Amino acid sequence: MNYDVIIIGSGPGGYVCAIRCAQLGMKTAIVEKYNTLGGTCLNVGCIPSKAMLDSSHQYHDAVHKFSDHGINIGTPKIDFKQMVARKQGVVDQMTKGVEFLMKKNKIDTYTGMGSFIDANTVQVKGEKTAEIKGKNIIIATGSKPSSIPGIEIDKKRIITSTEALELKEIPKHLIVIGGGVIGLELGSVYSRLGAEVSIVEYAPSILASMDASLGKEMGRVMKKQGMKLHLGHKVTGVTAKGKTVTVTAEGKKGEITLEGDYCLVAVGRKPHTTGLHADKAGVKLDDRGRVEVNEHLQTNIPNIYAIGDVVKGAMLAHKAEEEGVAVAEMLAGQKPHINYNLVPGVVYTWPEVAGVGQTEEQLKEAGVTYKVGQFPFRANGRAVAGMDIDGFVKILADAETDEVLGAHMIGPRVADMITQIATAMEFRASAEDIARVCHAHPTTSEATKEAALAATENRAIHS
């Protein structure tokens, strides 16, 4: 079979790219080694974790908030088997939706391991082996969990995020190695369900890649929620014996030893290029195993492109989607653009955490003079009504021009609110511009308006 485009990998980057290619009139094929489409995100990442976060959030509210609302239901009980089954139902619905979209857009789907034979030929090795040829080939193979040298992940007691979403029981004590997005989200799930959760992080703060104020506030909230944080600790050993996992870590005050029944290793992800045989196509990888691409996401082989987690940059589903669309449109002769500075980062804990643009630390390092406007959710009527008063919205603007340079939020539904700032920044808006927009009352998004007012001559009304 000959195609205009072959896409290896059906995650958010791959399947979105395939759809856009088909919309633009290209004969398109997509190759997926697993039996379900959607990649890590839909099957064992973004979607199932959000389903579990939502279920655990509902339970947490039933235990801690319902009585204050005048809703008396007694002591709620967890049906963990049903909770996991509901999660799987959400996954199944989403992956079947992707299958439907492939058929709707007349995209040929091949199930099996895709690997290069040469720069125009892909072998698909599944129940049957097939060879398909493409004028252009796009690598969208995603990423897989990383580990720490010397730690053996047995997938039973020492686990990754994949196994953490498939547990048959709620841990008694979950030890999480890594204070980033994955560790905090899954730690939150099991903490809400009654597990003791200890987070061990090498950096001096959690969410170290985001604005420092967010990690500081999130740490305060997590301690209030009962989680234990061991920051600035280097893990020196992880062993499993029977149902007990022992983790040792070294900090400034000496060594600590933690014992639990599960240990989640959440120290990031790495590009998934194993079995791709990129060398047969002449495609270069960097020293971290990522596919090397230029500013057009084109590899050193002109007809081969790469997108998503397998190339440099943030490992985010929405970043992969934008890259998939961009490559499709470039192949069609269009001139799309991606502003990587405006790719939002979100943590789906509760409160949620979100940021876009430059952090204070980045602005200081670059020598940019800026001003800060910050507004607390405890002064926001909708947040108070919903009993979600932790957190704030912070807007950073250029001291001279007032152009918004970044925004950082922690609070209720900030995952949805951050897009307003990203949109404003795309059009080079000032803090004054945002402050002049009429925001509906009462909404949590009013905190954005107040932060913008605070950044413009300290004019916040409600603080």
LUMKEKE-592050 format. One record per atom (N, C-alpha, C): residue in one letter; x, y, z. Coordinates in steps of 0.02 Angstrom, whole numbers, plus 50000, padded with zeros to 5 digits. Each point is the difference from the previous one (the first is absolute). Layout:
aXYZ
...
//
This chain:
m500424994050000
m499585006050000
m500445006250000
n499795005049962
n500365006349997
n499575005650028
y500305004150043
y499645005450033
y500375006649992
d499615005350006
d500315006650003
d500355001050067
v499684997450052
v500275000750068
v499894993650039
i500534997850035
i499954994650048
i500195002950068
i499584998750050
i500145002550067
i500104993950046
i500584999950033
i500154994450046
i499845002450070
g499464997250029
g499795001950066
g499325003549998
s499544997950044
s499315002749996
s499815003850063
g500495002850035
g499845004350057
g499705006649977
p499905004850045
p499695006349981
p500365003449941
g500674999849999
g500365002949944
g499864996249936
g500054993450002
g499934995949940
g499305000049971
y499494998950042
y499334999549971
y499735006849978
v500185005350036
v499795006749979
v500355001849934
c500634998349994
c500375001249937
c499674996249943
a499814993850013
a499694995949947
a499355003249976
i499605002350048
i499365003149981
i500115006349958
r500485004150021
r500135006249963
r500274998549930
c500434995049995
c500254998049934
c499434997849955
a499554996050028
a499434997649960
a499555005849980
q499895004750046
q499595005949983
q500305004049943
l500664999949995
l500345003749948
l500094996049935
g499684994249997
g499984996249938
g500554995049990
m500384998550052
m500544995149993
m499764992950016
k500254995349962
k499874993050015
k500434998050059
t499674998150055
t500354999650064
t499924993150033
a500554997850030
a499994993850040
a500295001450068
i499754996550050
i500265000750068
i500174993050026
v500574999550033
v500254993550025
v500015000350076
e499704995050032
e499984999750073
e500164992950023
k500494999350045
k500214993350020
k499514996650047
y499595003950036
y499514997050045
y499334999249966
n499544996450032
n499354998649969
n499525005850006
t500165004950042
t499575005950007
t500385006249979
l499645004649969
l500315006349979
l500015004950059
g500365005549991
g500015005250051
g500645000750038
g500464995149994
g500655000650032
g499975000050076
t500565002250029
t500055000350073
t499455004450030
c499875005849969
c499545004950028
c499314996950013
l499714997149949
l499324997450007
l499974993450039
n500524996049995
n499974993250028
n500274999550071
v500595003050013
v500314999150066
v500295006650027
g499735005649977
g500285006450021
g499485005250016
c499955005149958
c499575005850014
c499284998150018
i499684996049959
i499294998750008
i499864995650062
p500314994150007
p499854995950059
p500205003450065
s500545003950000
s500205003450062
s499485005350019
k499735003549950
k499495005050015
k499354996750024
a499854994249973
a499414996450024
a500084998150073
m500594997650019
m500134998250070
m500045006150044
l500285005449975
l500025006250038
l499295002550013
d499574999549950
d499315002450009
d499624995750050
s500084993449995
s499664995550047
s500235001250071
s500655000650009
s500275001050067
s499805006850028
h499935004949955
h499785006750021
h499284999850024
q499584996249965
q499304999350021
q499964996850069
y500414994950012
y500004996750065
y500245004850054
h500545003649985
h500285004750049
h499485005350020
d499635002549950
d499485005050016
d499444996950041
a499834993849985
a499474996750038
a500194999350073
v500634998750013
v500254999250068
v500085006750036
h500285004849964
h500225006250034
h499565006149988
k499564999949950
k499625006149985
k499244999250003
f499764994049986
f499284999249994
f499625002450062
s500254998250059
s499645001850061
s499965007550008
d500535003749980
d499985007350003
d499495002949952
h499864996449947
h499505002149952
h499294998050022
g499964996650056
g499354997750023
g499784993549968
i500484996249974
i499854993549968
i500274994650046
n499564996150031
n500214994850047
n499874993249970
i500544996549984
i499944993549967
i500324994550042
g500195001650061
g500364995150040
g500724999449977
t500314994650017
t500704999049981
t500034996649932
p500245003549949
p500034996949933
p500514994449998
k499864995149958
k500454994349993
k500284999949929
i500624997849996
i500334999749934
i499914993149970
d499744999849939
d499994993949960
d500575000849950
f500604998150020
f500585001349959
f499974996349933
k499724994150001
k499924996149938
k499575003849950
q499465003050024
q499565003949956
q500345006449976
m500415003050044
m500365006149982
m500484998649943
v500354994450004
v500474998249947
v499624998149936
a499424996650009
a499604998149942
a499735006249964
r499795005150038
r499765006249970
r500565003349960
k500595000050030
k500595002849965
k500104996549934
q499964993350000
q500104996349938
q499455001449950
g499405001250025
g499445001749955
g500125006749965
v500295004750036
v500175006549970
v500534999049946
v500504995950016
v500544998649951
v499714996749938
d499584995150009
d499714996449943
d499595004749956
q499625004450031
q499605004749962
q500445004649957
m500545002450030
m500445004649965
m500384996649943
t500254993950013
t500384996549948
t499554997949942
k499384998050016
k499534998449946
k499825006249960
g500005005750034
g499895006249964
g500545001449949
v500634998550017
v500555001049953
v499934995149942
e499814993850014
e499884995149946
e499485002649951
f499465002950028
f499475002849958
f500275005649956
l500415004250029
l500285005649962
l500454997749943
m500364994550012
m500424997349946
m499574997649942
k499454996650016
k499554997649947
k499665005849965
k499775004850040
k499655005849972
k500445003749950
n500645000550015
n500465003749958
n500374995749949
k499784993649995
k500274995349951
k500764999150007
i500214999350062
i500714998850016
i500104992650011
d500474997049965
d500144992950008
d500394998850065
t499774995350040
t500324998550064
t500354993249996
y500634999950020
y500394993850002
y500204998550072
t499854994050022
t500164998050069
t500624995650001
g500505002350036
g500634996350004
g500575004850012
m500584997250012
m500605004150012
m500245003049935
g500035006649998
g500245003449940
g500745001550004
s500374998349948
s500725001349999
s500215001549928
f500555003849994
f500245001949934
f500374994349966
i499864999249936
i500424995949957
i500485004549962
d499725005649977
d500405005449971
d499615006550008
a500235005349970
a499705006650011
a499305000849973
n499774995249961
n499325000449972
n499584993850015
t500294995350037
t499654993750011
t499974998350074
v499394998250022
v499894998150070
v499744992850002
q500324996150043
q499764993250012
q499545000150061
v499434996749993
v499534999450056
v499974992650019
k500254998550060
k500044993150023
k499494998850055
g499454996849983
g499484998250047
g499814992849991
e499354998650001
e499784993149985
e500234998049930
k500005004949956
k500284999249934
k500525005449989
t500454998949954
t500525005049985
t499835003349934
a500035006650000
a499865003849939
a500555005149988
e500085001949938
e500465005449982
e499605005349964
i500075006350024
i499645005549968
i500505005549983
k499865003549946
k500445005349977
k499675006850007
g500405005150018
g499725006650009
g500465005349970
k499695004949968
k500375005749975
k500315003850058
n499615000650054
n500235003250061
n499844995450059
i500445000050049
i499904995850060
i500095004450062
i499544999350047
i500025004050061
i500074995450060
i500525001250040
i500124996050060
i499635003350058
a499554996150030
a499605002650056
a499944994550053
t500574997150018
t500014994050042
t499985001550075
g500015006450019
g499885001850070
g500574998450047
s499814998650063
s500504999050052
s499784994450047
k500464998150044
k499864994950051
k500315002250066
p499774997150056
p500265002350065
p500764999050006
s500315004950032
s500714999450016
s500084996950069
s500624998250016
s500144997450067
s500655003150024
i500224997650058
i500645002250029
i500484994149996
p500625001249979
p500484994549996
p500034996250067
g499994993449994
g500044995950060
g499334997950029
i499465003049976
i499334998150024
i499684995249950
e499804994350026
e499674995049957
e499245000650008
i499675002149947
i499275000650002
i499704993149986
d499704997050051
d499734993349992
d499275000049976
k499705005949997
k499315001049978
k499494996750047
k500224998050058
k499554997150050
k499995004450063
r500575001250030
r500055004450058
r500385006449985
i500484999449955
i500375005949975
i499735001349931
i499615005449993
i499585000849941
i500115006749965
t499745000449938
t499985006349963
t499275002550000
s499895005549966
s499335002849995
s499524995149967
t500244995949954
t499574995249966
t499704995150050
e500414997150043
e499754995250050
e499595003550054
a500185006250015
a499635003750052
a499275001149982
l499864999849935
l499315000849977
l499634993449995
e500344994650017
e499714993349994
e500024996150066
l500135003350055
l500054996550064
l499334996750018
k500054994550036
k499404996350022
k499785002150070
e500415004250032
e499845002250068
e500285007050011
i499725003350050
i500265006650019
i500604998850045
p500585003049984
p500594998950041
p499885002550072
k500344996850047
k500005002450069
k500495005950005
h500594999149971
h500505005349999
h500335000049932
l499855005049960
l500295000849933
l500595004850005
i500594997649982
i500595004249997
i500095002149927
v500025006549988
v500065002749933
v500705003049992
i500374997649951
i500655003049984
i499895004849942
g500055006450015
g499905005149949
g499435004750019
g500165006450005
g499505005050017
g499785004149941
g499974996949942
g499765003449940
g499264998649989
v499775001249939
v499294999549983
v499724993050015
i500324994849973
i499744993250007
i499984997950073
g500545001350036
g500034997950069
g499475003450043
l499905006549989
l499515003650040
l499294998049983
e499864999049936
e499324998149981
e499814993250028
l500434995049989
l499824993350024
l500074999550076
g500465003850029
g500035000350073
g499365002850028
s499725005149966
s499375003150023
s499424995049996
v499984996149947
v499474995049993
v499974995650061
y500564997050018
y499994995150054
y499995003250069
s500255006150006
s499935003650063
s499275001350015
r499625002249950
r499295001450009
r499624993750020
l500234994349975
l499664993750014
l500214996850066
g500435003350037
g500184997850067
g500704997350009
a500394999849947
a500694997450006
a500455005250033
e500494997750037
e500545004450021
e500455000949939
v500185006249986
v500415001449941
v500615004050020
s500594997549981
s500635003450012
s500335001449933
i500195006349989
i500315002049937
i500735001650013
v500444996749962
v500725001250006
v500235003449936
e500275006150007
e500205004049942
e500725002450008
y500384999249947
y500715002050001
y500085007650004
a499575003649964
a500045007450000
a499765002850067
p500175006250014
p499795002950064
p499265001950002
s499644999149945
s499295001649999
s499644995249953
i499354999450009
i499604996249952
i499845004649940
l499804997049945
l499855003649938
l500575004849983
a500614997350002
a500605004149992
a500045003549932
s499664997449949
s500045003049933
s499525005849991
m499545001050048
m499525005549996
m500225005950042
d499615005449998
d500165005850041
d500064997950073
a500525002450034
a500154997750067
a499435001150049
s499615005249989
s499445001550046
s499474994549999
l499934996749943
l499504994749995
l500214993950041
g500644998049995
g500244994450039
g499955001350074
k500155006150019
k499975001850071
k499294999550027
e499525002849963
e499304999750021
e499734992949998
m500184996249948
m499774993149994
m500274995850057
g500625001250019
g500294996450056
g499625001350064
r499825006350011
r499615001750060
r499334996550000
v499664999949942
v499344996849995
v500054992550010
m500514996949970
m500074992750006
m500144997950072
k500405003950035
k500114998450070
k499355000550039
k499605005049984
k499355000950033
k499544994049985
q500084997249939
q499594994349980
q500264993450030
g500575000350033
g500264994150035
g500584996449966
m500225002549943
m500574996849967
m500655002350031
k500484995549999
k500665001550029
k500495001449943
l500375005550005
l500475002049948
l500714999550026
h500424996449963
h500724999550017
h500385003249942
l500115006550005
l500315003849945
l500755000250009
g500365000849945
g500725000250002
g500314993450021
h499674994649981
h500244993350018
h500164995949938
k500584997149999
k500224995649945
k499874992850020
v499614996549959
v499854993050014
v500634995849990
t500164996050050
t500604995949997
t499854992549993
g499374998150012
g499834993049993
g499264998750005
v499764995249962
v499314997750002
v499994992449996
t499724996850050
t499974992750001
t499304997850018
a499804994349973
a499354997150015
a500104993050028
k499674998750055
k500014993450031
k499304998350023
g499714995149967
g499314998350015
g499555005949982
k499615002250048
k499545005649989
k500295006750026
t500635000150015
t500315006050028
t500535002749952
v499965006649989
v500505003449960
v500385004850046
t500664999849995
t500415004450041
t500385004849955
v499945006550016
v500345005249962
v500475003750047
t500635000649979
t500485004150038
t500195006149958
a500095005550035
a500175006249964
a500455004350045
e500445003749967
e500495004150036
e499825007449992
g499955003550056
g499875007250000
g500525003750040
k499915006650008
k500495004150036
k500074997850073
k499464997350028
k500014998050071
k500164992650008
g500214996849947
g500174992950005
g499534995649961
e500034993550013
e499624995149962
e499324998850033
i499494999149958
i499344998050025
i499834993249970
t499584996250035
t499764993549976
t499245000050005
l499684998649944
l499274999649997
l499794993049982
e499484997650032
e499724993449984
e499275000849980
g499834996949945
g499315000149976
g499834993549966
d499394999749973
d499824993949964
d500065000949924
y500055006349977
y500125001349929
y500475006049994
c500414999949947
c500435005649984
c499885001949927
l499775006149989
l499895002549932
l500625004049979
v500324997849946
v500575003649973
v499745004749946
a500015006550016
a499725005149954
a500525005449989
v500544998149967
v500565004749990
v500045002449927
g499435000149967
g499985002549932
g499934994449948
r500065002049937
r499924995449945
r500565000849950
k500104995049958
k500535000249950
k499724998149932
p500315002349946
p499744998649932
p499964992549987
h499484998149964
h499904993049984
h500204998749927
t500634998149991
t500244998649932
t500244992849993
t499924996150053
t500224993049997
t499614996249946
g500364996649957
g499684996149947
g499815003949938
l500115006550001
l499825004149943
l500484999149941
h500624998150016
h500534999249949
h500105006449960
a500035005650036
a500095006549967
a500635000249958
d500504996150021
d500645000049964
d499934997449928
k499524995449990
k499904997349933
k499755005349951
a499675005150028
a499775005549958
a500505005750000
g500544999450040
g500505005250004
g499825005750047
v499484999050041
v499765005350045
v500465000450061
k500215006050018
k500455001150056
k499615000850066
l500274997050053
l499755000950068
l500525003850040
d499785003850050
d500495003450042
d500234995550057
d500415002750045
d500284995950053
d499494997950053
r499405002849996
r499464998150046
r499484995549966
g500164997949940
g499554995549964
g499445003549964
r500005006750000
r499485003749965
r500175000549925
v499485000549959
v500105000949929
v500205007349988
e500555001149966
e500225006849986
e499585003049943
v499735006050012
v499605003449949
v500215007349996
n499835003249943
n500115007249993
n499385003850023
e499985006649986
e499435004050023
e499354998249966
h500044996049946
h499404997749965
h499824992850019
l500324997450052
l499884993150024
l500224994849949
q500465002049957
q500264995749947
q500664997050024
t500084993549990
t500634996750018
t500535001549948
n500584997050008
n500545000849950
n499834996749934
i499494995750001
i499744997049937
i499395004149979
p500025003549944
p499505005149983
p499274997750002
n499864993749985
n499304997849998
n499764996950066
i500425000250051
i499824997150064
i499975005450054
y499465000050037
y499885005050052
y499904996450067
a500035003750054
a499874997250066
a499655005150043
i499544997650043
i499595004550041
i499904997050070
g499795004250047
g499804997750066
g500574998450047
d499894995150043
d500484998450052
d500664997549973
v500024997849938
v500604997149972
v500505005349977
v499795006450001
v500465005549983
v500085004450062
k500465004749996
k500145004450058
k499395004250017
g499995002450062
g499455004350022
g499574996550052
a499505003650023
a499554997350052
a499644993849974
m499954994950044
m499654993949983
m499265000850020
l499635003449955
l499305001650013
l499584998049940
a499424997250013
a499564997749946
a499815005749954
h499835005850030
h499775005649958
h500575002949958
k500624999750025
k500575002149960
k500074995249940
a499924993550011
a500054995149946
a499465001149948
e499405001650022
e499455001449953
e500165005949955
e500255005450030
e500175005949961
e500544998449949
e500494995950020
e500534998249954
e499744995649944
g499534995650016
g499704995749949
g499645004049947
v499615004850022
v499645004449954
v500495004149958
a500525002550033
a500495004249965
a500344996149943
v500214993950014
v500344996049948
v499524998649943
a499384998150016
a499514998649947
a499915006149955
e499955005850030
e499885006149961
e500625002049961
m500594998850028
m500615001449962
m500054995649938
l499824993750008
l500014995349943
l499515002349946
a499475003650021
a499515002449951
a500195006849972
g500595002550019
g500235006349973
g499785006150039
q499694998950058
q499805005650042
q500585002250045
k499895005450037
k500535002750043
k499755000850072
p499904994550035
p499775000450069
p500565002250047
h499835001850061
h500515001650049
h499804997350068
i500504998550041
i499894998050069
i500425004650044
n499685003350047
n500365004150049
n500104995750062
y500594997050007
y500114995450056
y499985003550068
n500105006550000
n499955003850062
n499285000050027
l499524998749955
l499305000450019
l499674993250005
v500394994850010
v499734993450014
v499884999550075
p499374999750023
p499874999950072
p500224993450032
g500205000650063
g500144994050040
g499494999650056
v499734993950011
v499474999250049
v500134993950044
v499845000750064
v500014994350047
v499304999150027
y499714994049992
y499304999050016
y499884997350071
t500385002750046
t499874998750071
t499395004350019
w499845000250064
w499505004850024
w500285003350061
p500135006449999
p499885004549945
p500424998549939
e499755002049942
e500384999149939
e500565005349996
v500494998549957
v500565004549990
v500095001049925
a500135006349980
a500085001349929
a500465006049990
g500364999849944
g500455005649984
g500105000549925
v500145006149977
v500165001149930
v500485005949996
g500434999949950
g500485005449991
g500604999350046
q500305005650016
q500625000150040
q499854999950075
t500434996650037
t499965000150073
t500395006050026
e499905001550064
e500395005450030
e500754998549997
e500174993750012
e500704998049999
e500315001149931
q499634998449947
q500255000949933
q500085007449982
l499535004150022
l500045007149987
l500605003250036
k500114997950062
k500585002550037
k500654998149966
e500034993749979
e500614997649967
e500145003749936
a499465001849964
a500085003649937
a500105007550009
g499945002350062
g500095007150013
g499435004349978
v499404997149995
v499415003849979
v499695003550061
t499855006449993
t499665003450054
t499254998849993
y499694997850053
y499304998049997
y499635002150063
k499354999649997
k499585001550058
k499534994150012
v499774999350061
v499614994250020
v499325002250026
g499484996749976
g499345000950028
g499744993450025
q499814999650063
q499794993650030
q499355000950038
f499574995049994
f499355000350035
f499834993250030
p499804999850064
p499874993650033
p499284997649989
f499924993449994
f499334997249991
f499575000850062
r500305000950058
r499605000850061
r499605006549998
a500165004549953
a499625006249992
a499534999649939
n499924994249971
n499574999149941
n499354996750022
g499445003249984
g499354997750024
g499824992949979
r500144998349937
r499834993349977
r500424994750034
a500645001550012
a500444995350035
a499774999050072
v499815005450033
v499764999550069
v499354995950002
a499555001249953
a499374996349998
a500124992549990
g500524998449962
g500164993049988
g500494996950049
m500195003950052
m500464997750052
m500694998149971
d500215003849949
d500654998749968
d500415006550002
i500255001750058
i500315006650009
i500765000049997
d500314994149992
d500734999849995
d500235002549931
g500575003449999
g500315001849937
g499915007249980
f500235001549939
f500025006949975
f500095000049925
v499905005949970
v500185001249930
v500545005450000
k500534998849963
k500555004849996
k500135001649926
i500025006349984
i500155002349932
i500655004050000
l500434998449954
l500645003549992
l499975004249936
a500155006450006
a499965004449942
a500645004149995
d500165001949939
d500595004249988
d499925006750036
a500515002150037
a499955006050040
a499895006349959
e500245000049937
e499935006049958
e499404999749954
t499914994349966
t499474999649949
t499344997250027
d500024996750057
d499424996850031
d499784993649964
e500404997849949
e499834993849966
e500054994150049
v499514995549997
v500004994250045
v500554995249977
l500434998250046
l500574995649985
l499914993050027
g499544999250048
g499884993550028
g499435000350050
a499714994250014
a499474999650050
a500064993350035
h499894999950065
h500094994050040
h499454999750052
m499654994350002
m499404999450040
m500004993650040
i499715000250059
i499844994050037
i499345001350034
g499514995649987
g499345001050027
g499484995949963
p499365001150014
p499474996149969
p499925001649926
r500024994949959
r499885000549927
r500485004549963
v500605000850026
v500495004249963
v500234996549936
a499914993449995
a500164996549938
a499595002849942
d499395002150014
d499575003049949
d500145007549992
m500205003250055
m500105007249999
m500645002149963
i500514995749998
i500645002149973
i499975001649926
t499524997149965
t499945001149928
t499845007349984
q499635003350045
q499855007249989
q500655004049995
i500484998450044
i500635003649999
i500404998249938
a500014993649982
a500364997849940
a499735003649938
t499335000649997
t499695003549943
t500205007350000
a499975003250058
a500195007050005
a500735001149979
m500444995550023
m500715000649984
m500134998849926
e499604995749968
e500084998849928
e499905006549961
f499575004350026
f499875006449967
f500375005850033
r500534998450039
r500435004950031
r499615004950045
a499534997350038
a499585004250043
a500395002650059
s499785005650027
s500285002950061
s499584997850059
a500275001050060
a499604998650060
a499395004550002
e500085006149976
e499435004749996
e499464997349955
d500194996949944
d499504997149955
d499574994850036
i500334995550038
i499634994850036
i499575003250054
a500275005050034
a499635003350054
a499375003549973
r500025002249938
r499435003649971
r499464995349973
v500144993549996
v499504995249976
v499494998750055
c499365000249983
c499474998750050
c499964992550013
h500124998050062
h499974993050020
h499344998850037
a499684994449985
a499364998450032
a500094999150075
h499495001950038
h500024999550073
h499414995750023
p500114995450047
p500644998250030
p500324994249963
t500635000849981
t500384994649968
t500715000150028
t500324994249997
t500704999750022
t500455004049953
s499785001049937
s500415003749953
s500065007450018
e499575002450045
e500075006950024
e500675001150036
a500284994550026
a500665000550031
a500535002149950
t499904998149936
t500465002149947
t499955007549988
k499395002549998
k499905007249991
k500315003850058
e499914997650061
e500275003450059
e500764999949999
a500304994449979
a500734999649996
a500265004949947
a499635000649945
a500205004849948
a499945007250026
l499485001450038
l499935006550031
l500575001450049
a500194994850037
a500545000850048
a500665001549965
a500084997449939
a500625001249962
a500015006949969
t499425003249995
t499965006749971
t499865005050055
e500525002650028
e499965005250052
e499654997650063
n500044993450013
n499734997250062
n499275002050010
r499594998849949
r499305002250000
r499514994450017
a500234994450027
a499534994650016
a499455002650046
i499394998149987
i499425002650036
i499884996350066
h500084993549999
h499784995950057
h500564997650045
s500585003149996
s500544998150046
s500405006250021
//
